[in-house]
């Protein structure tokens, strides 16, 4: 494929608003592992190949160690998965093709590994035998192992991205970004990722512009190209001329002025025009996010995604390591509450050291609390760590992907066991620590009133709820037109859950991406939501929308929306409402 170094325009779709300019930093990826892609000189080829040989040896050694660790923690048969992978990293064809790519294409060895692994994966996925097709996941995992070993060989604990870069990649999942500091990045440009994808959530959380849907974009932009990313209209300018640069400098200044105006609302209360207080909490994934939550005056942490701490390690974090992490987060937000969600992996969120059973449809397989209950040692270790933090801080525990009452009761049983162990050891904890359920599966939504008898609070996760209600994977662009948060069925489910929670006297917070979009705020208030948890950078705009609304008008709007039969009609209603308020 031909590289583009001259001036050009690439069109995609906006997934995070804003304008940014800077130098491109192109990444290659295998599944959820990202690496830089660069050209190498002829004099560097032998050194690149030697790095590859060393990495293979290191990957083999790590896999054999993992075999022993997993066999001890989970089972011998699961450990054998890594023994087989240790043999596979020595595959002669893999070695030959990576070396050939480095020598002939003159690319760094990391990029060569990506190309060869993806070629192997495509070949395997085309075979008719379903058992062999499932081996594609093992091949990707081998690629990740080799790339991880190459990263260690470089002496890098993180991927050193130059300050002010614009990341260009096929796709960026949260586990892939664990290796670099997002604060150094000005914008994201990707091939895959829709408005409600992980990439978009990541971008909006960091308040950086992002454009997606540009096919094969890593091959259309070179590292070092000057880019302007228009996250408003979904356009990327490659090496733009002076007139384009001047125009976007003006637009950037205007947007900065708008954001400066919002800053004036930092210390204003989150209250509707008719006097109803609506707490605004922050979503977080790491300790540093709690600092942003404090800067934006969040009323607490409504959703702390604990899986990030697992994704940046090569083995399970110990109970003590988890305790220290969660304690630092709780200390920073104290005395405000922090809601820590139990580890939610499975589906599209994988941990290389936590082998999952093969599944024809990962989104509908073992995930969240289902997976944790199958691995009670992992669950008990995390609950013990969270309980220890609760001794000094207002901590709540949130159960992910709840399907029914059985999972809540089973979790409570493990929680009680952890409490008994800590008591016997003389370690303090809050015996009344609140336990909540995520409402993101339709069965849980239907059973809200029943679940209310077993839990202390609810958190409405609209990202997964929308995809499960509408049978539309939010990460699959081919069904992107069907993933519609304003679909009447979704609105009816939200109203049902809000009514059931209120009747049962259980607090309900909304923490999905709908909560962070000010275009939806008035409608959500009208549907019965009275607590929002959003990315820290979204707090001010959502607060502004809350302060401009009255509950009476919001409920009138929601009643009108619920009477409609299509997404387009609801969207048109909201647009008319927006224009009327200007």
C-alpha positions in Angstrom: 0.0 0.0 0.0 1.2 3.4 -0.9 2.3 5.8 1.8 0.9 9.4 1.7 3.4 12.1 2.4 2.0 14.9 0.3 -1.0 17.1 1.3 -4.2 15.1 1.5 -7.6 14.9 3.2 -8.9 11.8 4.9 -12.5 11.6 5.9 -14.0 9.5 8.7 -16.4 10.2 11.5 -16.1 12.2 14.7 -16.0 10.2 17.9 -14.7 12.9 20.2 -15.2 16.6 19.5 -12.4 19.1 19.3 -9.6 20.4 17.1 -5.9 19.4 17.4 -2.7 19.6 15.3 0.6 17.9 15.7 3.0 15.2 14.3 1.7 11.8 13.6 2.9 8.8 15.6 1.8 5.6 13.8 1.2 2.4 15.7 0.8 -1.2 14.5 -1.2 -3.6 16.6 -1.9 -7.3 17.3 -5.2 -7.6 18.9 -4.8 -5.3 22.0 -1.0 -4.8 21.8 0.3 -1.6 20.1 3.8 -0.9 18.8 5.4 2.0 16.9 5.9 1.5 13.1 9.0 3.0 11.6 11.5 2.6 8.8 15.0 1.2 9.6 18.3 1.7 7.8 20.2 -1.1 6.2 22.8 -0.9 9.0 20.0 -1.5 11.6 18.7 -4.7 10.1 21.0 -7.2 11.9 20.4 -5.5 15.2 16.6 -5.7 14.7 16.9 -9.5 13.9 19.0 -10.0 17.0 16.4 -8.2 19.1 13.8 -10.6 17.7 15.8 -13.7 18.6 16.3 -12.4 22.2 12.6 -11.6 22.5 11.6 -15.1 21.4 13.8 -16.6 24.1 12.3 -14.3 26.7 8.7 -15.0 25.6 9.3 -18.7 25.8 10.7 -18.4 29.3 7.8 -16.2 30.4 5.2 -18.6 29.0 6.7 -21.6 30.8 6.6 -19.6 34.0 3.0 -18.7 33.4 2.2 -22.4 32.7 3.3 -23.2 36.3 1.5 -20.1 37.8 -1.8 -20.8 36.0 -1.6 -24.5 36.8 -1.3 -23.6 40.5 -3.9 -20.9 40.5 -6.5 -22.3 38.1 -5.8 -25.8 36.9 -3.3 -28.0 35.0 -5.3 -28.1 31.8 -5.4 -24.3 31.6 -1.7 -24.2 32.3 -1.1 -26.4 29.3 -2.4 -23.6 27.1 0.8 -21.7 27.8 3.0 -24.8 27.3 1.7 -25.1 23.8 2.3 -21.4 23.2 5.8 -21.7 24.4 6.4 -24.3 21.7 4.7 -22.1 19.1 6.9 -19.1 19.6 9.8 -21.2 18.2 7.8 -21.9 15.0 10.3 -21.9 12.0 7.8 -20.2 9.6 7.2 -17.4 12.1 10.9 -16.7 12.4 11.6 -16.8 8.7 8.7 -14.5 7.7 9.5 -11.9 10.4 13.2 -11.8 9.4 12.2 -11.5 5.7 9.9 -8.6 6.5 12.6 -6.7 8.4 15.1 -7.3 5.6 13.0 -6.6 2.6 10.5 -4.0 3.9 13.0 -2.3 6.1 10.6 -1.9 9.0 11.3 -2.3 12.7 10.9 -5.8 14.1 7.8 -4.9 16.2 5.9 -3.8 13.0 7.2 -7.0 11.2 5.8 -9.2 14.0 2.4 -7.5 13.7 2.3 -8.0 9.9 3.3 -11.7 10.1 1.0 -12.5 13.0 -2.0 -10.8 11.3 -1.3 -12.8 8.1 -1.2 -16.0 10.1 -4.5 -15.1 11.8 -6.3 -14.3 8.5 -5.2 -17.6 7.1 -6.4 -19.6 10.1 -9.8 -17.7 10.2 -10.5 -18.7 6.6 -10.3 -22.5 7.2 -13.5 -24.5 7.4 -12.7 -26.5 10.5 -14.2 -24.5 13.5 -11.6 -26.0 15.9 -8.7 -24.7 13.8 -10.4 -21.3 13.3 -10.4 -20.9 17.1 -6.6 -21.2 17.1 -6.5 -17.6 15.8 -6.8 -16.3 19.3 -3.7 -18.3 20.3 -1.7 -16.9 17.4 -2.6 -13.4 18.4 -1.6 -14.1 22.0 1.8 -15.4 20.8 2.2 -12.1 19.0 1.4 -10.2 22.1 4.0 -12.2 24.1 6.8 -11.5 21.6 5.9 -7.8 21.4 5.8 -7.5 25.2 9.3 -9.1 25.3 10.5 -6.6 22.7 9.2 -3.8 24.8 11.1 -5.1 27.8 14.2 -5.4 25.7 13.9 -1.7 24.9 13.9 -1.0 28.6 10.5 0.6 28.3 7.8 0.2 31.0 5.7 2.5 28.8 5.6 3.3 25.2 7.5 6.6 24.9 5.3 8.7 22.7 6.7 12.2 21.9 4.9 15.1 23.7 2.1 16.5 21.5 1.8 13.6 19.1 -1.3 12.5 17.3 -1.7 8.7 17.6 -2.6 6.9 14.4 -3.7 3.2 14.7 -6.0 0.6 13.5 -7.8 0.5 16.8 -7.0 1.5 20.4 -8.6 -0.6 23.2 -8.1 0.4 26.8 -5.7 -2.5 27.5 -3.6 -1.3 24.5 -3.2 2.2 26.0 -2.0 0.9 29.3 1.6 1.2 28.0 1.6 4.9 27.2 0.8 8.2 28.8 -2.3 9.6 27.2 -1.6 13.1 28.6 1.2 13.4 26.0 -1.3 12.8 23.1 -3.2 15.6 21.3 -5.6 13.5 19.3 -6.5 10.0 18.1 -7.0 8.8 14.5 -8.1 5.2 13.9 -9.6 2.8 11.4 -12.0 1.1 13.8 -14.2 2.4 16.6 -17.6 4.0 16.6 -19.2 6.7 18.7 -19.7 4.3 21.7 -16.5 2.2 21.2 -13.7 1.9 23.7 -11.6 4.3 21.6 -14.3 7.0 21.8 -14.8 6.5 25.5 -11.1 6.8 26.0 -10.8 10.0 23.9 -13.7 11.7 25.6 -12.5 10.8 29.0 -9.1 12.4 28.2 -10.9 15.4 26.5 -8.9 14.9 23.2 -10.3 15.0 19.7 -10.7 11.7 17.8 -11.7 10.7 14.3 -12.4 7.0 13.4 -13.6 5.1 10.4 -10.6 5.9 8.1 -9.9 2.6 6.4 -6.3 1.3 6.7 -5.2 4.6 8.1 -1.9 3.3 9.6 -0.8 2.8 6.0 -2.0 6.2 4.7 0.0 8.3 7.2 3.6 8.1 8.1 5.2 8.9 11.5 6.2 12.5 11.4 3.5 13.7 9.0 1.9 16.9 10.2 -1.8 16.5 10.9 -4.8 18.6 11.7 -7.6 16.5 13.3 -11.0 18.0 13.1 -13.0 16.1 15.7 -16.1 18.2 14.9 -16.6 17.2 11.3 -14.6 13.9 11.2 -11.8 15.1 8.9 -8.0 14.6 9.1 -5.7 16.9 7.1 -2.3 15.3 6.3 0.5 17.9 5.8 -2.0 20.7 5.2 -1.1 24.0 3.4 -0.7 27.3 5.2 -4.3 28.5 4.4 -5.8 25.4 6.1 -3.5 25.8 9.1 -4.5 29.4 9.6 -8.2 28.6 9.4 -7.9 25.9 12.1 -5.8 28.1 14.4 -8.7 30.5 14.4 -11.2 27.6 15.1 -9.0 26.3 17.9 -9.0 29.7 19.6 -12.8 29.9 19.4 -13.2 26.4 21.0 -10.7 27.4 23.7 -12.8 30.4 24.5 -15.9 28.3 24.8 -14.2 25.9 27.3 -12.9 28.8 29.3 -16.5 30.0 29.7 -17.5 26.6 31.0 -14.7 26.8 33.7 -16.7 29.6 35.3 -19.2 26.9 36.4 -16.7 24.9 38.4 -17.9 26.0 41.8 -21.6 26.3 40.9 -23.9 23.6 42.3 -25.3 20.9 40.1 -29.0 21.9 40.5 -31.9 22.3 38.1 -33.6 25.7 37.6 -36.4 24.5 39.9 -34.1 23.6 42.7 -33.5 19.8 42.4 -29.9 18.8 43.2 -28.4 16.3 40.8 -25.1 14.8 42.1 -22.4 14.7 39.4 -19.8 12.0 40.0 -16.8 10.9 37.9 -15.9 7.7 36.1 -12.3 6.6 36.7 -10.0 3.8 35.7 -6.7 4.7 37.5 -5.6 6.6 40.5 -4.6 9.7 38.4 -8.3 9.9 37.2 -9.3 10.8 40.8 -7.1 13.9 40.6 -9.0 15.0 37.5 -12.3 14.3 39.4 -11.2 16.6 42.2 -10.2 19.3 39.7 -13.7 19.3 38.2 -15.3 19.3 41.6 -16.9 15.8 41.2 -19.2 14.8 44.0 -17.4 11.4 44.2 -16.4 8.5 42.0 -19.5 6.8 40.7 -17.6 4.1 38.7 -14.0 3.1 39.2 -13.2 0.4 36.6 -10.6 -1.8 38.4 -9.6 -3.8 35.4 -7.0 -1.2 34.3 -4.8 -2.2 37.2 -5.0 -5.8 36.0 -4.3 -5.0 32.3 -0.9 -3.4 33.0 0.5 -6.5 34.7 1.7 -9.8 33.4 0.3 -11.7 36.4 -2.6 -11.2 38.8 -1.9 -8.4 41.3 -1.7 -9.6 44.8 -4.3 -8.6 47.5 -1.7 -6.2 49.0 -1.0 -4.6 45.6 -4.8 -4.1 45.0 -5.2 -2.7 48.5 -2.5 -0.1 48.0 -4.0 1.0 44.7 -7.6 1.3 45.8 -6.5 3.0 49.1 -4.7 5.7 47.2 -7.7 6.3 45.0 -10.1 6.4 48.0 -7.7 8.7 49.9 -7.7 11.3 47.1 -11.5 11.5 46.8 -12.1 11.3 50.6 -14.5 12.1 52.2 -16.6 11.7 49.1 -17.7 8.2 48.2 -15.9 5.9 45.7 -17.8 3.0 43.9 -15.3 0.3 42.9 -16.5 -2.1 40.3 -15.3 -5.7 40.6 -13.0 -6.9 37.8 -14.9 -7.0 34.5 -13.1 -9.0 31.9 -14.3 -11.3 29.2 -15.9 -10.5 25.8 -13.6 -7.9 24.2 -11.6 -7.3 27.4 -8.9 -9.9 27.8 -6.0 -10.5 30.2 -3.2 -12.6 28.6 -2.5 -14.4 31.9 -6.2 -15.2 32.5 -7.2 -17.9 29.9 -10.9 -17.9 29.1 -12.9 -20.8 27.6 -13.3 -20.7 23.8 -16.6 -19.1 22.9 -18.4 -18.7 19.6 -19.7 -15.3 20.7 -17.4 -13.8 23.4 -19.9 -11.0 24.2 -22.4 -13.6 25.3 -20.0 -15.9 27.1 -18.3 -15.8 30.6 -17.8 -12.2 31.6 -17.9 -10.0 34.6 -19.4 -11.7 37.7 -20.0 -14.9 35.8 -16.3 -15.3 35.2 -15.4 -14.2 38.7 -17.7 -16.7 40.3 -16.0 -19.4 38.2 -12.7 -18.2 39.7 -13.5 -17.6 43.4 -9.9 -17.1 44.4 -9.6 -14.0 42.1 -12.9 -12.7 43.4 -12.1 -13.3 47.1 -8.7 -11.6 46.8 -10.3 -8.5 45.3 -13.1 -8.3 47.8 -10.6 -8.6 50.7 -8.6 -5.7 49.3 -11.8 -3.6 48.9 -13.0 -4.4 52.4 -9.7 -3.4 53.9 -10.0 0.0 52.2 -13.5 0.4 53.5 -12.1 0.6 57.1 -11.1 4.2 56.6 -12.9 5.4 53.5 -16.5 5.4 52.1 -16.2 2.5 49.7 -19.0 0.8 47.8 -18.6 -2.4 45.8 -20.3 -2.8 42.4 -21.0 -6.1 40.7 -20.6 -6.1 36.9 -22.8 -7.8 34.3 -25.4 -9.0 36.7 -27.9 -11.3 35.1 -30.1 -12.3 38.0 -30.5 -12.7 41.8 -28.4 -15.9 41.9 -25.2 -14.0 41.0 -25.8 -11.4 43.7 -26.4 -14.0 46.4 -23.3 -15.9 45.3 -21.2 -12.7 45.5 -22.6 -11.9 48.9 -21.5 -15.4 50.1 -18.0 -14.8 48.9 -18.1 -11.3 50.5 -19.2 -12.9 53.8 -16.4 -15.4 53.6 -13.9 -12.6 53.0 -15.3 -10.7 56.0 -14.9 -13.8 58.2 -11.3 -14.3 57.1 -10.4 -10.6 57.8 -12.1 -10.7 61.2 -10.1 -13.8 62.2 -6.9 -12.0 61.1 -7.8 -8.9 63.1 -8.0 -6.7 60.1 -10.6 -3.8 60.1 -13.3 -3.3 57.5 -16.8 -1.8 57.2 -19.2 -4.7 57.9 -22.0 -2.6 56.2 -20.1 -1.9 53.0 -22.7 -1.1 50.3 -23.0 -3.7 47.6 -24.5 -2.7 44.2 -25.5 -4.2 40.9 -24.8 -3.0 37.4 -27.9 -2.9 35.3 -26.6 -3.6 31.8 -28.2 -6.9 30.9 -31.9 -6.9 29.9 -32.7 -9.7 32.5 -31.3 -7.5 35.3 -33.3 -4.5 34.0 -36.5 -6.6 34.1 -35.7 -7.8 37.6 -34.7 -4.5 39.1 -37.4 -4.7 41.8 -36.4 -8.2 42.7 -32.7 -7.3 42.8 -33.5 -4.3 45.0 -34.2 -6.7 47.8 -30.6 -8.0 47.6 -28.5 -4.9 46.9 -28.0 -1.5 48.3 -27.8 0.5 45.1 -27.8 0.3 41.3 -25.6 1.7 38.5 -27.1 1.9 35.0 -24.5 0.9 32.4 -26.0 2.1 29.2 -23.1 1.1 26.9 -23.7 -2.6 27.3 -27.4 -2.2 27.9 -27.9 -0.6 24.5 -26.0 -3.3 22.7 -27.8 -6.2 24.5 -31.3 -4.6 24.1 -30.7 -4.0 20.4 -28.5 -7.0 19.6 -25.9 -4.6 18.1 -22.2 -4.9 19.2 -20.9 -1.4 19.8 -17.5 -2.5 18.6 -18.7 -3.8 15.3 -18.9 -1.1 12.7 -21.1 -3.3 10.4 -24.0 -3.0 12.8 -23.2 0.6 13.9 -26.5 1.9 12.5 -28.4 -0.4 14.8 -26.6 0.8 18.0 -28.8 3.7 18.9 -29.0 5.0 22.5 -32.2 6.9 21.6 -34.0 3.8 20.4 -37.5 3.8 21.9 -36.9 0.4 23.4 -33.8 1.7 25.2 -35.7 4.7 26.6 -38.5 2.5 27.9 -36.0 0.2 29.6 -34.3 3.2 31.3 -37.7 4.5 32.5 -38.6 1.1 33.8 -35.4 0.7 35.8 -35.6 4.3 37.2 -39.2 3.7 38.3 -38.4 0.4 39.9 -35.4 1.7 41.8 -37.3 4.7 43.1 -40.2 2.6 44.2 -37.8 0.2 46.0 -35.9 3.1 47.6 -32.6 2.2 46.1 -30.2 4.9 44.7 -29.7 4.7 41.0 -26.7 6.3 39.1 -26.3 6.3 35.3 -22.6 5.8 34.3 -22.7 5.0 30.6 -21.7 7.2 27.7 -25.3 8.6 27.5 -24.7 10.2 30.9 -21.8 12.2 29.6 -23.5 13.7 26.5 -25.2 17.0 27.4 -27.6 16.5 24.4 -29.2 13.7 26.5 -29.2 15.3 29.9 -32.7 16.8 30.0 -34.2 13.6 28.5 -32.5 11.5 31.2 -33.7 13.7 33.9 -37.2 13.3 32.6 -36.8 9.5 32.5 -36.1 9.6 36.2 -32.3 9.7 36.6 -31.1 11.8 39.5 -27.4 11.0 39.7 -24.9 11.0 36.9 -21.4 9.6 36.7 -19.4 10.8 33.8 -15.8 11.3 32.6 -14.2 14.2 34.6 -13.8 16.3 31.4 -17.6 16.0 30.7 -18.7 17.3 34.1 -18.9 20.9 33.3 -21.0 20.5 30.1 -23.4 18.1 31.8 -23.6 20.5 34.8 -24.4 23.3 32.4 -27.3 21.2 30.9 -28.6 20.3 34.4 -28.6 24.0 35.5 -30.5 25.0 32.3 -33.3 22.4 32.8 -36.4 22.2 35.0 -37.9 18.8 36.1 -41.3 19.8 34.8 -39.9 20.5 31.3 -37.7 17.4 31.4 -40.6 15.1 32.3 -42.7 16.6 29.5 -39.9 15.9 27.1 -39.5 12.3 28.3 -43.2 11.7 28.0 -43.2 12.9 24.4 -40.1 10.8 23.6 -41.7 7.6 25.1 -44.7 8.1 22.9 -42.6 7.9 19.7 -41.9 4.8 17.7 -38.5 5.3 16.1 -35.0 6.5 16.8 -35.3 9.1 14.1 -38.4 10.6 15.7 -36.8 10.8 19.1 -33.7 12.5 17.6 -35.9 15.0 15.8 -37.7 15.8 19.0 -34.4 16.5 20.8 -33.2 18.7 17.9 -36.4 20.7 18.0 -36.0 21.1 21.8 -32.4 22.2 21.3 -33.3 24.9 18.7 -36.2 26.1 20.9 -33.9 26.8 23.8 -31.3 28.8 21.8 
